Amino acid sequence: MSNKYRSIMNVDFQYAHRFMDWPREAKHLHGHSGLLTIELEDKVDPVTGFAFPCKEAQKIAWAEVLDNFHHATLFQEGDPLLDAVLATYKKEGIVNDPKYCVPLKKIDHKLAWSYPEYRIVVTKKVSTCENLCELFYELLKDKMPIKKVAFRSSLMNAATKEF
C-alpha cells in the first residue's frame, strides 16, 4: 500500500493560437478558455495535512509559467504570422506595460520561449492539448512533484498524461 496522496489543482486562463498546417478552420487565429489540471503526488505532510498545498502550487505555477500564457498568443515555431504580429505590436506600441500589468518571467526552454513584453509564446510543437500537457509538465516539473497533467481547451477537446 502506497502512503502517497495526490493534491489536485486547477488553473484556467485565456489564450489564442492556431494550427499552422491544419487544413480546417483551426488554421485561423482563434481563442480558448483553457483549463490546466495538475496532480501533485507526495507523502502527506503531518503538519499541514496536504500532499502539496494547492494554493502554493497555483502561486508557483502562475508566477513561474502560466501568467505568460494568460491573454497570450501562442505561435508554433516557423509560423509566418509571428514576425508580422511582432512587427505590428512594435509599430503600434502594444506591450505588456508594467504600469498596468505584472511583469512576466521570460520562458527560455527547448520546447517554448516567450516574448513577455508582447504576451507571445512560441512553441516547438503545435499547441494541441496533448502537446500543451507535455509543455506544462516540462516547464513545471522541477518546481513541484507532478504526477499527472490534463489540459482542456474546450468541452470537446482535452488530453491527459501521467508522468
trRosetta pair geometry for C-beta under 8 A, 3 or more apart (Angstrom, degrees):
i j d omega theta_ij theta_ji phi_ij phi_ji
3 43 5.8 21 117 -121 97 93
3 44 7.7 -99 162 13 85 89
4 41 5.3 44 161 177 125 95
4 42 6.2 -135 -144 146 95 7
4 43 5.8 -70 -101 -74 65 52
4 51 6.9 75 -174 -131 67 124
5 41 7.2 -172 93 -141 28 63
5 42 7.3 -28 57 68 66 50
5 43 7.6 73 17 -146 81 22
5 44 5.4 39 18 -60 128 94
5 51 4.1 -144 82 -62 90 128
6 39 4.6 -5 -171 -174 127 103
6 40 6.4 142 -156 68 66 42
6 41 4.9 -31 -94 -89 81 76
6 51 6.0 -80 -111 65 9 165
6 147 6.1 -91 -112 44 114 143
6 148 7.7 7 -144 24 144 110
7 39 7.4 155 77 -156 40 53
7 40 4.7 -17 60 60 91 103
7 42 7.9 -17 4 33 102 95
7 50 5.7 32 -80 -173 138 96
7 51 4.5 -165 -24 62 93 98
7 52 4.5 -140 36 56 137 76
7 53 7.1 -88 -158 -74 167 6
7 54 5.3 -150 167 -63 116 84
7 57 6.9 166 109 -14 125 148
8 37 6.5 -1 -173 -172 99 98
8 38 7.3 167 -150 84 53 44
8 39 5.2 -19 -100 -102 81 73
8 40 7.6 -172 -78 19 32 73
8 54 7.2 -4 80 -101 35 123
9 37 7.3 168 87 -150 43 53
9 38 5.4 -10 60 58 91 91
9 40 7.1 28 2 -8 104 112
9 54 4.3 162 -85 -151 100 93
9 57 4.7 -166 -16 94 157 128
9 58 5.4 -154 -171 -60 137 87
9 61 7.4 168 106 8 141 147
10 35 6.2 -12 -165 -172 104 96
10 36 7.0 152 -155 82 52 51
10 37 5.1 -18 -100 -99 78 77
11 35 7.6 158 81 -155 40 51
11 36 4.9 -14 62 61 90 102
11 38 7.8 11 7 2 104 105
11 58 5.9 155 -79 -132 109 90
11 61 6.1 -147 -27 105 157 134
11 62 6.6 -169 -137 -71 143 92
11 66 5.7 -17 135 -162 150 168
12 33 6.2 13 -178 172 113 91
12 34 6.5 169 -151 89 62 51
12 35 4.9 -23 -98 -100 89 71
12 36 7.4 176 -86 19 36 70
13 33 7.7 180 94 -156 24 57
13 34 5.7 -15 64 60 72 98
13 36 7.6 3 17 0 100 109
13 66 6.2 -180 -28 173 151 102
13 69 5.6 96 106 104 148 95
13 70 3.9 -100 -153 -97 122 81
13 71 7.6 -99 -178 -17 95 56
14 31 6.3 15 -178 -178 96 116
14 32 7.0 179 -147 90 58 45
14 33 5.4 -31 -95 -102 79 64
14 34 7.3 160 -101 14 24 78
14 70 6.5 59 46 -156 62 63
14 71 5.8 37 79 -74 97 57
15 31 6.8 176 95 -146 33 75
15 32 6.1 -12 62 58 76 87
15 34 5.9 1 20 -6 110 124
15 69 5.3 -40 -80 172 135 82
15 70 7.1 -93 -67 -112 86 21
15 71 7.2 -97 -92 -46 52 8
15 72 5.3 -13 -126 62 95 75
15 73 7.2 156 -173 -96 77 26
15 74 5.9 37 165 -15 125 107
16 29 5.9 32 168 -180 117 91
16 30 6.5 -174 -148 98 82 22
16 31 4.4 -46 -92 -89 80 78
16 32 7.6 153 -96 14 35 69
16 72 7.4 -143 34 105 74 41
16 73 4.6 -24 72 -111 103 76
16 74 7.0 -178 88 21 48 72
17 29 7.4 -144 128 -139 12 64
17 30 7.4 -32 65 62 50 63
17 32 7.5 -23 25 8 98 112
17 73 6.9 151 -80 -167 51 58
17 74 4.0 -17 -93 64 109 102
17 75 7.4 -169 -135 -72 76 33
17 127 4.6 -87 -163 67 160 142
18 22 7.8 -143 166 33 74 115
18 26 6.5 155 -156 159 61 62
18 27 5.9 46 177 -179 110 28
18 28 6.0 -134 -122 104 123 17
18 29 4.8 -69 -48 -85 122 48
18 30 6.6 104 -89 15 78 75
18 75 7.9 6 41 -114 87 62
18 79 7.6 123 69 -138 104 140
18 81 7.4 53 42 30 137 155
19 22 3.4 43 106 -12 122 129
19 26 4.4 33 19 123 116 108
19 27 5.8 -69 75 -85 75 51
19 76 7.9 50 -138 -20 40 137
19 126 5.5 41 -132 -161 82 125
19 127 7.7 -134 -85 49 69 73
19 128 7.7 46 -99 -67 114 84
20 27 6.9 58 -156 -140 13 79
20 75 8.0 68 -63 -165 117 71
20 76 5.0 -109 -9 48 128 127
20 78 7.2 120 150 93 171 90
20 79 4.8 -131 -93 -103 132 93
20 126 6.9 -135 24 -107 89 98
21 27 7.6 -127 79 -110 5 104
21 126 7.5 -94 35 -83 95 131
22 26 4.8 -17 97 79 156 100
22 27 4.8 -157 71 -64 84 81
22 126 7.9 113 -43 -150 104 145
23 27 6.9 5 -128 -39 7 132
24 27 6.8 153 74 -10 36 94
25 28 6.0 -41 -178 20 62 110
25 30 7.8 46 143 -36 91 148
26 30 6.9 -91 -132 29 56 131
29 73 7.4 -9 -150 -144 118 117
29 81 7.1 -175 -61 174 119 165
32 153 4.3 -32 -163 -168 156 89
32 154 6.3 -98 -137 -53 107 84
33 154 7.9 95 53 -92 74 57
34 69 7.5 -50 52 144 145 126
34 132 7.6 -100 -149 155 143 161
34 151 6.4 -14 -169 -169 108 95
34 152 6.8 153 -157 81 57 52
34 153 5.4 -23 -101 -106 82 61
35 151 7.2 159 82 -155 52 48
35 152 4.4 -5 55 56 100 103
36 61 7.8 -163 106 164 138 143
36 66 7.0 -134 35 -113 153 129
36 132 7.9 -113 -98 142 103 114
36 136 6.0 -175 -143 -135 133 168
36 149 7.3 -26 -166 -164 89 92
36 150 7.5 153 -159 84 42 56
36 151 5.4 -10 -105 -105 68 82
37 148 8.0 -14 115 114 93 93
37 149 7.2 148 84 -161 60 44
37 150 4.2 -3 58 58 108 102
37 151 7.5 -162 24 -73 71 38
37 152 7.8 39 -6 -4 104 100
37 160 8.0 -25 70 -109 113 101
38 57 6.8 -152 85 163 127 131
38 61 6.9 -177 8 -88 154 152
38 136 7.4 -126 -80 137 112 124
38 140 7.2 -56 -120 104 152 154
38 144 7.6 68 147 95 139 136
38 146 5.8 -65 -167 -123 106 103
38 148 7.4 160 -158 87 42 57
38 149 5.6 -8 -107 -108 72 74
38 150 8.0 -156 -68 28 35 66
39 146 7.2 96 74 -158 54 62
39 147 4.9 -61 104 65 99 98
39 148 4.0 19 40 51 121 97
39 149 7.6 -136 22 -64 76 36
40 51 6.2 164 105 112 89 106
40 52 3.9 -61 121 42 142 143
40 54 8.0 -178 24 -93 128 64
40 57 5.9 -132 -34 -100 149 148
40 144 5.5 -58 -117 158 123 113
40 145 5.3 92 -166 74 82 77
40 146 6.1 -50 -101 -94 65 44
40 147 6.7 134 -136 5 15 92
41 51 6.5 -46 -146 168 29 139
41 145 5.7 -107 63 130 57 111
41 146 7.8 49 15 166 82 13
41 147 3.7 58 -9 -44 120 136
42 45 7.9 19 115 -40 120 82
42 51 4.5 144 58 -178 79 82
42 52 5.6 95 23 -46 128 95
42 145 4.9 107 -59 60 104 155
43 51 7.0 168 88 -128 14 75
44 49 6.3 -12 -177 -162 110 36
44 50 6.8 174 -144 97 72 13
44 51 5.6 -53 -88 -75 59 63
45 48 4.4 30 87 38 125 97
45 49 6.8 -47 74 2 77 18
45 50 5.8 1 32 60 106 64
45 51 7.6 160 -6 -108 79 16
46 49 7.7 26 -160 -71 20 50
48 53 6.2 -75 170 -64 150 106
50 53 4.7 100 88 -72 167 59
50 54 7.5 -136 -148 -14 136 69
52 56 7.1 -119 167 72 77 112
52 57 5.7 73 134 -58 113 121
52 144 6.2 96 -169 -161 154 108
52 145 6.4 -171 -59 43 141 99
53 56 4.1 68 85 11 107 112
53 57 6.7 179 92 -13 55 85
54 57 5.4 -54 -146 37 35 114
54 58 6.3 37 155 -21 68 102
55 58 5.7 -50 -148 34 32 112
55 59 6.5 34 152 -19 63 104
56 59 5.7 -53 -150 35 33 112
56 60 6.4 30 154 -16 66 106
57 60 5.8 -56 -147 38 30 109
57 61 6.0 26 158 -16 66 111
57 144 5.6 78 -124 -123 94 161
58 61 5.9 -57 -139 42 28 108
58 62 5.9 24 163 -17 65 112
59 62 6.1 -59 -142 39 23 107
59 63 6.0 11 166 -9 63 115
60 63 6.3 -64 -140 43 22 101
60 64 5.7 1 171 -3 63 122
60 140 7.7 109 124 -145 104 103
60 143 5.3 172 163 159 128 126
60 144 6.2 135 91 -44 149 119
61 64 6.5 -66 -133 46 18 100
61 65 6.0 -52 -169 49 57 104
61 66 5.2 37 143 -11 84 123
61 140 5.8 6 -113 -117 86 139
61 143 7.5 158 -77 100 59 139
61 144 7.5 -44 -60 7 93 142
62 65 7.6 -94 -125 58 8 61
62 66 4.8 -57 -111 61 46 112
62 67 5.4 69 175 -44 71 91
63 67 6.6 24 -107 -7 24 127
63 105 7.4 62 156 -6 64 126
64 105 6.4 -38 -147 51 39 149
64 139 7.6 161 126 153 103 96
64 140 7.0 122 92 -106 130 80
64 143 6.0 -170 43 -89 174 165
65 68 6.2 -70 -178 24 41 113
65 69 7.5 15 146 -8 74 108
65 105 7.9 -53 -72 69 36 115
65 107 7.0 70 -131 -92 73 115
65 136 7.1 130 136 -137 147 71
65 139 4.6 112 -119 139 142 129
65 140 5.9 -92 4 -67 154 94
66 69 5.5 -58 -158 35 52 109
66 70 6.5 58 147 -32 77 99
66 136 7.8 34 -83 -129 91 109
67 70 5.5 -45 -146 22 41 117
67 102 6.6 -55 -174 83 151 123
67 104 5.8 -160 109 -115 106 93
67 105 8.0 88 62 22 113 82
68 72 6.2 29 151 -61 53 156
68 104 5.2 114 -89 -168 76 131
68 105 7.2 -79 -56 64 115 67
68 107 5.6 103 178 -27 174 119
68 114 5.1 -70 -163 -107 131 161
68 116 6.3 -73 -118 -105 96 88
68 119 7.5 176 -164 -139 51 61
68 121 5.8 95 144 -73 106 118
69 72 5.1 -104 -150 34 28 131
69 74 7.3 11 -134 -64 86 111
69 121 6.2 -20 -94 -11 70 151
71 119 5.9 -32 106 -176 82 151
72 114 7.9 -50 -148 -137 145 113
72 119 4.3 -139 -107 168 74 85
72 120 6.3 166 -168 -92 94 22
72 121 5.4 50 150 -4 142 100
73 85 6.7 -107 95 173 156 161
73 119 6.8 87 11 114 73 84
73 120 5.3 -21 66 -112 89 76
73 121 7.6 179 87 30 42 68
74 120 7.8 154 -92 -162 27 57
74 121 5.0 -22 -108 72 74 97
74 122 7.7 150 -161 -97 58 22
74 123 5.9 18 -174 -11 106 115
74 127 4.6 69 127 -66 142 163
75 79 4.4 -130 -173 47 102 142
75 81 6.5 -152 -122 79 123 96
75 82 4.4 133 150 -83 166 104
75 85 7.5 -170 -59 36 139 141
75 120 6.6 2 5 -171 109 104
75 121 7.5 169 27 87 65 47
75 122 5.2 -27 74 -109 90 72
75 123 7.3 174 86 21 38 75
76 79 5.1 110 60 -43 71 110
76 122 7.4 78 -168 -163 10 69
76 123 5.6 -44 -108 71 57 87
76 124 7.8 0 -156 130 73 11
76 125 7.0 -62 -131 133 105 19
76 126 5.3 -18 -90 -97 141 53
76 127 6.7 -141 -67 -17 88 85
77 122 5.7 83 -77 167 67 107
77 123 6.9 -113 -21 91 80 39
77 124 5.5 7 -7 -122 131 41
79 82 4.8 104 80 -25 93 100
80 83 6.9 -47 -168 29 49 102
80 84 7.1 42 144 -10 69 111
81 84 5.5 -67 -155 45 45 113
81 85 5.8 42 153 -22 80 107
82 85 6.0 -60 -147 37 27 106
82 86 6.2 24 158 -16 65 109
82 120 7.4 122 -143 180 88 139
82 122 6.6 42 -125 -100 144 112
83 86 5.7 -55 -144 40 31 112
83 87 6.1 31 157 -20 65 108
84 87 5.8 -56 -146 37 28 111
84 88 6.3 26 155 -17 63 108
85 88 5.7 -56 -146 39 31 110
85 89 6.2 33 156 -21 66 106
85 118 7.8 127 134 165 97 137
85 120 7.0 144 113 -100 127 140
86 89 5.8 -53 -144 36 29 111
86 90 6.3 29 156 -18 63 107
86 115 6.8 -120 -110 -133 108 179
86 118 6.5 -44 -117 -105 70 178
86 120 7.0 -81 -81 15 87 170
87 90 5.8 -55 -149 37 29 111
87 91 6.2 27 155 -18 65 110
88 91 5.7 -55 -142 39 30 110
88 92 5.9 9 165 -1 67 115
88 94 7.4 9 122 22 77 128
89 92 6.3 -68 -138 50 22 96
89 93 8.0 -113 169 65 52 7
89 94 4.2 -92 -142 66 74 104
89 95 7.1 112 168 -69 102 58
89 118 4.8 63 147 -131 163 119
89 120 7.8 -132 -17 -32 164 128
90 93 7.8 24 179 -70 25 35
94 118 6.9 64 106 -133 88 82
95 117 5.1 -29 -150 171 98 89
95 118 6.5 -60 -118 -83 57 58
96 101 4.9 -92 -176 82 81 148
96 103 7.5 120 122 -121 115 46
96 104 6.3 -2 127 -2 163 113
96 116 6.3 -80 43 152 149 68
96 117 5.5 -151 33 -154 95 33
96 118 6.8 -120 -15 -53 95 11
96 119 5.3 124 -66 -42 117 92
97 100 4.9 45 85 28 106 98
97 101 6.0 107 66 18 55 98
98 101 6.4 -78 -104 68 29 69
98 102 7.7 18 -135 -161 69 14
98 103 5.0 3 -107 -64 109 94
101 104 8.0 -18 138 -33 114 90
103 116 7.3 59 -178 145 66 134
104 114 7.2 -91 130 130 131 146
104 116 3.6 -160 79 -153 114 119
104 119 7.4 133 -20 -94 156 67
105 116 7.0 176 76 -88 15 151
106 113 7.7 4 172 -167 90 77
106 114 5.7 -166 -153 68 57 99
106 116 5.3 -107 -87 -17 64 122
107 112 5.5 -16 137 114 135 96
107 113 5.6 -175 102 -139 83 32
107 114 4.0 80 35 -6 97 110
107 116 7.8 134 4 -60 75 97
107 121 6.5 23 46 -127 143 100
107 139 6.9 -28 -136 -125 116 128
108 113 5.3 35 -112 -122 49 96
108 114 7.8 -94 -55 26 55 75
109 112 5.3 18 63 54 107 66
109 113 6.6 -173 37 -71 58 64
109 138 6.6 131 174 128 144 116
109 139 6.2 -102 -41 -93 166 84
110 124 6.9 7 143 -49 61 149
111 123 6.7 -8 158 -153 73 74
111 124 4.9 -97 -146 15 47 121
111 125 7.1 -25 -156 7 91 96
111 134 7.3 -144 -147 121 157 99
111 135 5.2 -163 133 -115 134 84
111 138 5.5 81 20 80 146 157
111 139 7.7 -113 68 -51 119 90
112 121 5.7 6 -175 179 118 103
112 122 6.5 163 -153 84 65 51
112 123 4.8 -21 -99 -105 97 62
112 124 6.6 -106 -61 -9 53 80
112 135 5.7 61 -23 -152 131 122
112 139 7.2 -31 50 -68 123 124
113 121 7.5 169 88 -155 30 62
113 122 5.5 -10 61 57 77 101
114 120 6.6 155 -158 89 67 54
114 121 4.8 -30 -101 -103 90 70
114 122 7.2 -178 -89 16 36 72
115 118 4.5 0 118 41 114 108
115 119 7.8 -35 90 31 78 17
115 120 4.3 8 51 60 107 104
115 121 7.9 -150 25 -72 66 32
115 122 7.7 61 -12 -18 93 100
116 119 7.1 29 -160 -76 39 42
123 126 7.4 103 99 -131 124 4
123 127 5.3 125 30 -72 157 91
123 131 7.1 100 166 138 140 126
123 135 6.5 -49 -131 -97 115 151
125 128 7.7 -62 134 23 106 89
125 131 4.3 -143 104 -144 127 142
125 134 7.8 27 42 69 147 131
125 135 7.7 -149 47 -57 107 112
126 131 6.2 138 77 11 58 159
127 131 6.2 -124 -126 82 27 120
127 132 5.9 51 -165 -62 73 103
128 131 4.8 88 51 14 80 99
128 132 6.8 -146 91 -6 39 89
128 159 7.2 61 138 -15 92 146
129 132 5.7 -58 -143 39 29 111
129 133 6.6 41 154 -28 63 98
129 151 4.7 -173 -156 91 81 99
129 152 6.7 22 -127 -102 133 26
129 153 5.5 -129 -73 -10 101 105
129 157 5.8 178 -28 151 135 89
129 158 5.6 -168 -168 -150 161 25
129 159 3.8 148 117 8 105 104
130 133 5.9 -49 -158 24 30 113
130 134 7.1 23 149 -10 61 104
130 159 4.2 -137 -75 -156 60 171
130 161 7.4 93 -150 -46 67 120
131 134 5.6 -52 -154 38 40 112
131 135 6.1 41 149 -21 69 107
132 135 5.3 -51 -139 39 37 115
132 136 6.1 35 162 -17 69 104
132 151 4.7 -106 97 98 115 173
132 153 7.9 113 25 -58 154 109
132 159 7.7 129 53 54 87 119
133 136 6.4 -59 -147 38 24 104
133 137 6.4 25 154 -18 60 110
133 149 4.5 150 -158 105 82 111
133 150 6.8 -10 -108 -116 115 20
133 151 5.1 -145 -67 4 76 111
133 159 5.3 -111 -24 103 133 107
133 160 6.6 157 -115 -133 149 21
133 161 4.5 125 140 14 138 115
134 137 5.8 -60 -151 37 28 113
134 138 6.3 26 156 -18 66 109
134 149 7.9 175 -57 72 24 141
134 161 6.7 22 -66 41 69 165
135 138 5.8 -57 -148 37 29 109
135 139 6.3 20 158 -13 65 111
136 139 5.8 -58 -142 42 31 108
136 140 6.0 -1 167 6 66 118
136 149 5.6 165 83 -158 112 145
136 151 6.8 142 7 -66 141 126
137 140 6.5 -82 -141 51 21 90
137 141 5.5 40 168 -57 68 105
137 146 5.8 -169 -133 115 81 153
137 149 4.9 -125 -63 -14 98 149
137 161 7.1 -78 -35 86 147 120
137 163 5.7 151 -154 -54 141 149
138 141 6.2 -26 -123 -2 22 116
140 143 5.2 -74 -163 44 63 113
140 144 6.2 -19 162 36 99 99
140 146 6.2 90 104 -43 104 141
141 144 7.8 -100 -142 59 22 59
141 146 5.5 -90 -109 33 66 122
141 163 7.3 -106 -110 142 120 162
146 149 6.4 12 -178 -54 127 96
146 163 6.0 33 112 52 95 135
147 162 6.5 -18 156 -151 71 81
147 163 6.4 -163 -162 57 26 79
148 160 6.5 10 180 -177 105 101
148 161 7.0 176 -151 91 65 41
148 162 4.7 -30 -98 -104 90 66
148 163 6.9 -177 -83 14 36 76
149 160 7.0 178 94 -149 46 58
149 161 5.7 -6 58 58 87 86
149 163 7.1 36 -2 -16 97 115
150 158 6.5 18 178 176 98 110
150 159 7.0 -174 -148 95 62 42
150 160 3.9 -17 -100 -101 90 92
150 161 7.8 164 -81 18 50 55
151 158 6.6 -176 95 -150 44 70
151 159 6.0 -2 55 56 83 82
151 160 7.8 168 17 -82 55 50
152 155 7.7 35 177 -92 122 26
152 157 6.9 134 -158 92 62 58
152 158 3.9 -19 -102 -101 81 107
153 157 4.9 -29 58 93 96 115
153 158 7.3 -177 17 -83 62 55
154 157 4.7 49 47 31 94 97
154 158 7.9 -136 60 -48 50 76
